[in-house]
Amino acid sequence: MRAAQSLVKNIYKSITLKALSRPSPLCRPPRQFITLLMSTVVLLSSPGCSLPSKPHATSAEPVIPASTRQLVIVVSDNWDASTGRLYQFSRSIGTSWQAAGKAAVVDLGRNGSAWGLGLHPQQQGPQKQEGDGKAPAGLFRLSAAFGALPALATQMPYQQMSRFDYCIDVPTSPLYNQTLDVRQYRPEWTAGSSEPMRRDLLDAPDSVYQQGLFIDHNYSNGEARQTGAGSCIFMHQKAPGGRKTAGCTALEPATLTALLQWLTPEAAPLYLLLPVAEYRRLQQDWQLPVLAQ
């Protein structure tokens, strides 16, 4: 369990950062100050003044919430595989999952995958770390879309990126795993980040971030949940030449375009990545759909 003192310290840090920085439109929906303050009061008035350090499922709370009506699944051959197969499923409330869209081959981390921090219960096995070249396995929220164009054909919340937008992948930064306009923050908080969100504007440009989706790994309520557990995880376009990713899921442009058009925020869409053996192990407990062979 996370101690109340640690909780207060983290919230104080969040409030301090917001106070010292000018407001900026973040591509992830920002947490408003008053919501933060009210949440703090509720949390600290709860019995024990503590929170579970990892999300957990109970018989009354399935791993995939009943409110989720769209599910994107990627299954790989094993933990070391750098490719996987993507499936889409949808359902109405109270009904079973039905296949939607076309299955597609996707690229994963160059070194395979490892358990990440998301909506799933903590699992035994390899654990995602910053810089390990592995895609985070588990269940994650798909929160918003991003890209280089003024608009995309999607119903998901969207923000156009500029040359000043970076995802901060430096574990020592208080802005770790947040995507933001670096002009709005103290330079030492953003120095050293290697994740510009407009890769098409680099000296050696590519189009992988032309359009994409945020996968909320190690991310909750506007902040990283654990320093050094991995950052800046997206769905984006495949790199030229077949280069695998540092931990993201890369799709053919047409596949990603179709996915963006299909997703809706009202369906509370989630992303699930698992090696096939883990998928079979968890299929019944997590009430996962049957995959086409």
C-alpha positions in Angstrom: 0.0 0.0 0.0 1.2 3.5 -0.8 1.7 5.5 2.4 -0.4 8.7 2.9 2.8 10.7 3.2 3.9 9.6 -0.2 0.5 10.4 -1.7 0.6 13.9 -0.3 4.1 14.4 -1.6 3.2 13.4 -5.1 0.1 15.6 -5.1 2.1 18.5 -3.7 4.6 18.0 -6.5 1.9 18.1 -9.1 0.3 21.2 -7.7 3.8 22.9 -7.5 4.6 22.1 -11.1 1.3 23.6 -12.3 1.8 26.7 -10.2 5.4 27.3 -11.5 4.4 26.6 -15.1 2.2 28.6 -17.4 -1.0 26.8 -18.5 -0.6 24.9 -21.8 -2.9 22.7 -23.9 -1.6 19.2 -23.3 -2.5 16.5 -25.8 -3.6 14.3 -22.9 -6.7 15.8 -21.2 -5.3 18.0 -18.3 -6.4 17.5 -14.7 -7.9 20.7 -13.4 -6.6 22.1 -10.1 -10.0 22.1 -8.4 -10.6 18.4 -9.3 -7.1 17.6 -7.9 -7.8 19.4 -4.7 -11.2 17.8 -4.2 -9.8 14.4 -4.9 -7.1 14.9 -2.4 -9.6 15.7 0.3 -11.6 12.6 -0.5 -8.6 10.4 -0.5 -7.1 11.7 2.7 -10.5 11.4 4.5 -10.8 7.7 3.5 -10.1 5.0 6.1 -6.3 4.4 6.4 -5.5 7.4 4.1 -3.9 5.0 1.6 -4.4 3.7 -1.9 -3.6 0.3 -3.5 -0.3 0.6 -5.4 -1.6 -1.6 -8.2 -5.1 -1.8 -9.7 -6.8 -5.1 -8.9 -9.8 -7.0 -10.1 -12.5 -8.6 -7.9 -15.3 -10.8 -8.8 -17.6 -7.7 -8.8 -15.2 -5.7 -11.0 -14.0 -7.5 -14.1 -10.6 -6.6 -15.5 -12.3 -5.2 -18.6 -15.1 -2.9 -17.3 -18.6 -3.4 -18.5 -18.6 0.1 -19.8 -15.9 -0.8 -22.4 -17.5 -1.5 -25.8 -14.4 -1.4 -28.0 -11.4 -3.6 -27.5 -8.1 -3.6 -29.6 -6.1 -6.8 -29.0 -2.6 -7.6 -30.1 -1.2 -11.1 -29.6 2.4 -12.0 -30.1 4.1 -15.4 -30.4 6.1 -15.0 -27.2 7.8 -12.4 -24.9 10.7 -12.0 -27.4 8.6 -11.5 -30.5 8.8 -8.0 -32.2 5.7 -8.4 -34.2 2.1 -9.3 -33.4 -1.4 -9.7 -34.8 -4.0 -7.0 -34.2 -7.7 -7.7 -33.7 -10.7 -5.4 -33.1 -13.8 -6.3 -31.1 -17.0 -4.5 -30.1 -20.0 -5.3 -28.0 -23.2 -3.7 -26.7 -23.7 -3.5 -23.0 -24.6 -7.0 -21.7 -23.6 -8.8 -24.9 -20.5 -10.8 -25.8 -17.6 -9.6 -27.9 -18.0 -9.6 -31.7 -15.1 -9.3 -34.2 -14.9 -5.9 -36.0 -12.6 -4.7 -38.7 -9.8 -6.7 -40.3 -6.9 -8.5 -38.5 -3.5 -7.0 -39.3 0.2 -7.6 -38.6 1.8 -4.9 -36.4 5.3 -4.1 -35.2 6.2 -4.1 -31.5 9.2 -3.4 -29.4 12.5 -4.4 -30.9 13.2 -6.6 -27.9 9.7 -8.0 -27.5 7.3 -7.2 -24.7 7.1 -7.1 -20.9 4.4 -6.5 -18.3 3.5 -2.8 -18.1 1.5 -0.7 -15.7 -2.1 -0.3 -16.8 -5.6 -1.4 -15.8 -4.7 -5.1 -15.2 -3.7 -6.8 -12.0 0.0 -7.0 -11.3 1.5 -10.1 -13.0 4.6 -12.3 -12.5 7.1 -12.2 -15.4 9.2 -9.7 -17.2 8.5 -6.1 -16.2 8.7 -3.1 -18.5 11.5 -0.6 -17.8 12.6 2.7 -19.4 14.9 2.1 -22.4 14.5 -1.7 -22.6 13.1 -1.7 -26.1 10.0 -3.7 -25.0 6.4 -3.0 -25.6 4.3 -3.0 -22.4 2.0 -6.0 -22.1 -1.4 -5.8 -20.3 -4.6 -3.7 -20.6 -4.5 0.0 -21.2 -6.8 2.9 -21.9 -6.7 4.5 -25.3 -7.2 8.1 -24.3 -6.6 10.4 -27.3 -5.3 10.8 -30.8 -2.4 13.0 -32.0 -0.8 13.9 -35.3 0.9 16.4 -37.5 -2.3 17.5 -39.4 -4.8 20.2 -38.2 -7.4 17.5 -38.0 -7.9 13.7 -38.3 -11.0 11.7 -39.3 -11.6 10.4 -35.8 -14.1 10.9 -33.0 -11.3 10.5 -30.4 -10.0 13.7 -28.7 -7.3 15.0 -30.9 -4.5 17.5 -30.8 -2.2 18.6 -33.6 1.5 18.5 -32.5 4.0 21.3 -33.1 7.8 21.4 -33.3 7.7 22.3 -29.6 5.7 19.3 -28.4 7.8 16.5 -26.7 7.0 13.4 -24.7 9.4 13.5 -21.8 11.3 10.2 -21.5 13.9 11.3 -18.9 13.2 9.5 -15.7 14.7 12.2 -13.5 12.3 14.9 -14.9 9.3 15.8 -12.8 7.4 15.8 -16.1 8.3 12.2 -16.9 5.9 10.4 -19.3 4.0 13.6 -20.1 3.5 15.0 -23.6 3.6 18.8 -23.6 4.8 22.0 -25.1 8.4 22.5 -23.8 8.1 26.3 -24.0 5.7 26.2 -21.1 8.1 24.7 -18.6 11.4 25.2 -17.0 14.2 24.1 -19.4 15.8 21.7 -16.9 12.5 19.8 -16.6 12.5 19.0 -20.3 16.2 18.8 -21.2 17.4 15.6 -22.7 14.1 14.3 -24.0 14.5 12.2 -27.2 10.8 12.1 -28.1 9.9 15.0 -30.4 6.3 14.6 -31.5 7.0 16.1 -35.0 9.5 13.7 -36.3 8.7 14.9 -39.8 10.5 18.1 -38.9 13.8 16.4 -37.9 17.0 16.5 -39.9 16.4 12.9 -40.8 12.6 13.0 -41.0 10.1 10.2 -40.9 6.3 10.0 -40.8 5.7 7.6 -37.9 4.0 10.3 -35.8 1.9 11.6 -38.7 -1.1 10.1 -36.9 -1.3 8.1 -33.7 -3.0 7.2 -30.4 -1.9 7.5 -26.8 -1.6 4.1 -25.0 -1.9 5.0 -21.3 0.9 2.9 -20.0 2.4 4.0 -16.6 0.1 7.0 -16.7 -2.8 8.0 -14.6 -4.5 11.4 -13.7 -2.0 13.4 -15.7 1.3 11.9 -14.3 3.5 8.9 -14.5 2.7 6.2 -11.9 6.2 4.9 -11.5 9.5 6.7 -12.5 11.6 4.5 -14.8 8.8 2.0 -15.6 8.6 3.2 -19.2 7.3 6.2 -21.0 5.9 7.6 -24.3 4.0 4.5 -25.5 1.9 5.1 -28.6 0.2 3.5 -31.5 1.7 5.1 -34.6 2.6 4.4 -38.2 5.2 1.9 -39.2 8.7 3.1 -39.7 10.2 2.9 -43.1 12.5 0.0 -43.8 10.7 -2.3 -41.2 12.5 -0.8 -38.2 10.9 -2.1 -35.0 9.9 0.3 -32.2 11.3 1.2 -28.8 8.1 0.0 -27.2 5.2 1.3 -29.3 2.8 -0.6 -31.5 3.3 0.4 -35.2 0.6 -0.1 -37.8 0.4 0.3 -41.6 -1.0 3.8 -42.3 -4.2 2.5 -43.8 -4.8 0.2 -40.8 -4.2 3.0 -38.4 -6.5 5.3 -40.3 -9.3 2.8 -40.2 -8.8 2.2 -36.5 -8.9 6.0 -35.8 -12.2 6.2 -37.7 -13.7 3.2 -35.8 -12.8 4.2 -32.2 -15.2 6.4 -30.2 -14.6 7.8 -26.7 -18.2 6.9 -25.7 -17.2 3.2 -26.1 -14.3 3.6 -23.5 -11.9 1.8 -25.8 -9.1 -0.3 -24.3 -5.9 -1.8 -25.8 -4.7 -5.3 -24.8 -1.3 -6.7 -25.6 -0.3 -10.3 -24.6 1.9 -13.1 -25.8 -0.4 -16.0 -27.0 0.5 -18.2 -24.0 -0.6 -15.4 -21.6 -3.7 -14.8 -23.6 -4.7 -18.4 -23.2 -3.9 -18.4 -19.5 -6.0 -15.3 -18.8 -8.8 -15.8 -21.3 -11.3 -17.2 -18.9 -10.5 -15.1 -15.9 -10.4 -11.8 -17.9 -13.4 -12.8 -20.1 -11.4 -12.3 -23.3 -12.9 -13.0 -26.7 -12.0 -16.0 -28.9 -9.5 -15.1 -31.6 -9.8 -16.3 -35.2 -7.1 -18.7 -36.2 
